[in-house]
Every structure is written in C-alpha cells, then in structure tokens.
C-alpha cells in the first residue's frame, strides 16, 4: 500500500520508528481474512549476511500490531531461487524493542520476509496485514 505514511521505500529509510510521514511498510490494508504477505529487499549486490532486524510498527495505540505470528526469512542471489534461513511460528506480539533474528552466514542479494500467519489489528477493524517500521540487514 502506498500513501503519505506507508510506502515500499520506507521499509529501509533509516527511520526505526513509525512517525508521521514515515510509518514504514505495510501490505494491503483492506483484507479481512488471514493470508500470506511478503516484502523483498534488494541490497544491490551479493553480500554475506547473518542477521535481520525487524522494527515493528510503534505508533500510538499500535505498538507491535500487524507483526506476523508465523513468518520466514528467505534469501536469494537472483530473486528467483529462494532459501529459507529462518522460520518462526507462534511469535508473540512484540513491544517496542527491535526483533533480531540471526542465522548462519549466507550470501544473498535479496532478502524476503514472508508472513504466513498474520495478526489482525483490533484498532483497525481486525484487518490482516503485515507492517514493519524498518528492516535492517547485517
């Protein structure tokens, strides 16, 4: 979804908090049933990576809302063939702290976060979507 607060280019703009004008990235906001969503980041060239930090939505009344319950982190060198480097299921709704996920070092150009079980947001008519204020790759 693209609007004045949410945009694909805001997923790694350096703003770790959801602030007016830069809440972060969000998937489609009109879905009222659980479904799979993903966001893919292109680092430009292959790099050795071993950690992804996910900064969840933290605007007033929405801290941790829409952070996926079940998700995978996948990597690729060509944006076609993907390797799952981390899987989490039953993940609790986070508070304000960054959620860090380490995995064995791997070479990748692309990193995908795929939410396979989304968390409905009670402050948003229980819509199912996935949101991140920021994604950082190390």
Legacy VTK file of the C-alpha trace (Angstrom):
# vtk DataFile Version 3.0
C-alpha trace
ASCII
DATASET POLYDATA
POINTS 138 float
0.000 0.000 0.000
1.307 3.428 -0.877
0.185 6.655 0.793
1.716 9.597 2.641
2.716 7.439 5.645
3.250 3.923 4.244
5.458 3.073 1.284
7.755 0.330 -0.004
10.724 2.718 0.041
10.137 3.389 3.751
10.957 -0.211 4.728
14.641 0.701 4.939
14.799 4.501 5.020
16.679 4.625 8.336
13.609 5.577 10.391
13.168 2.870 13.028
10.001 4.370 14.493
6.569 4.857 12.981
6.357 8.632 12.750
4.062 10.892 10.741
5.200 10.850 7.134
7.174 7.623 7.582
5.285 4.854 9.369
7.163 2.234 7.349
5.930 -0.506 5.015
2.521 -2.171 5.079
0.840 -4.800 2.964
-2.674 -4.344 1.548
-4.906 -2.773 4.184
-8.313 -3.961 3.062
-8.097 -7.708 3.667
-10.320 -9.119 6.387
-9.094 -12.730 6.184
-5.742 -14.291 7.015
-3.400 -14.694 4.049
0.305 -14.663 3.118
2.183 -11.402 2.567
5.826 -10.667 1.821
8.262 -7.822 1.426
11.507 -8.194 -0.536
14.601 -6.031 -0.139
17.271 -5.731 -2.835
20.750 -4.962 -1.450
22.091 -4.228 -4.958
24.896 -6.816 -4.900
25.564 -10.132 -3.212
26.655 -9.728 0.399
27.349 -12.112 3.247
24.594 -11.632 5.813
23.739 -13.331 9.108
21.078 -11.200 10.797
17.855 -9.343 10.089
16.447 -6.755 12.495
12.722 -6.097 12.263
11.401 -2.886 13.785
7.698 -3.257 14.347
5.057 -0.626 13.999
5.085 1.555 17.119
2.774 4.492 16.506
0.393 5.363 19.368
-2.078 2.560 20.090
-0.495 0.214 17.553
2.754 -0.996 19.137
3.532 -4.402 17.634
0.266 -4.572 15.709
0.414 -6.443 12.405
3.729 -8.141 13.247
3.289 -11.639 11.785
2.556 -14.621 14.028
4.247 -17.106 11.670
6.928 -15.978 9.250
10.047 -16.918 7.323
13.164 -15.058 6.316
14.377 -16.151 2.888
17.442 -15.196 0.860
18.283 -15.281 -2.832
21.092 -14.281 -5.166
18.795 -13.992 -8.218
15.282 -13.105 -6.899
14.030 -16.440 -8.315
15.528 -19.262 -6.248
14.919 -18.794 -2.514
16.439 -20.413 0.568
14.673 -20.265 3.926
17.226 -19.218 6.547
14.820 -18.776 9.474
11.277 -19.837 10.386
9.248 -18.675 13.392
5.791 -19.867 14.404
3.528 -18.673 17.179
5.530 -15.460 17.574
4.142 -13.253 20.340
3.136 -9.678 19.601
6.288 -7.646 20.269
6.608 -4.494 22.321
8.895 -1.602 21.388
12.208 -3.497 21.292
13.755 -4.438 17.953
13.204 -8.067 16.989
16.582 -9.521 15.925
16.922 -12.785 14.023
20.319 -14.405 13.469
21.083 -17.297 11.123
24.212 -18.950 9.678
26.111 -16.585 7.341
24.865 -16.771 3.774
25.493 -14.929 0.519
22.473 -13.032 -0.779
21.400 -10.031 -2.780
17.706 -10.302 -1.906
16.043 -10.821 1.463
12.355 -11.642 1.757
10.243 -11.588 4.912
7.200 -13.765 4.295
4.341 -13.668 6.789
2.319 -16.888 6.559
0.008 -16.258 9.532
-0.876 -12.615 10.056
-2.055 -10.834 13.194
-5.373 -8.975 12.948
-5.322 -5.425 14.291
-8.233 -4.731 16.671
-7.715 -0.965 16.288
-8.166 -1.321 12.515
-11.367 -3.370 12.134
-9.332 -6.585 12.614
-7.750 -6.265 9.182
-4.966 -8.737 8.442
-1.812 -7.142 7.166
1.912 -7.185 7.808
3.746 -3.991 8.751
7.306 -3.005 9.630
8.645 0.408 10.571
12.103 -0.633 9.369
14.033 -3.697 8.194
17.816 -3.794 8.629
20.083 -6.494 7.216
23.522 -7.385 8.609
LINES 1 139
138 0 1 2 3 4 5 6 7 8 9 10 11 12 13 14 15 16 17 18 19 20 21 22 23 24 25 26 27 28 29 30 31 32 33 34 35 36 37 38 39 40 41 42 43 44 45 46 47 48 49 50 51 52 53 54 55 56 57 58 59 60 61 62 63 64 65 66 67 68 69 70 71 72 73 74 75 76 77 78 79 80 81 82 83 84 85 86 87 88 89 90 91 92 93 94 95 96 97 98 99 100 101 102 103 104 105 106 107 108 109 110 111 112 113 114 115 116 117 118 119 120 121 122 123 124 125 126 127 128 129 130 131 132 133 134 135 136 137
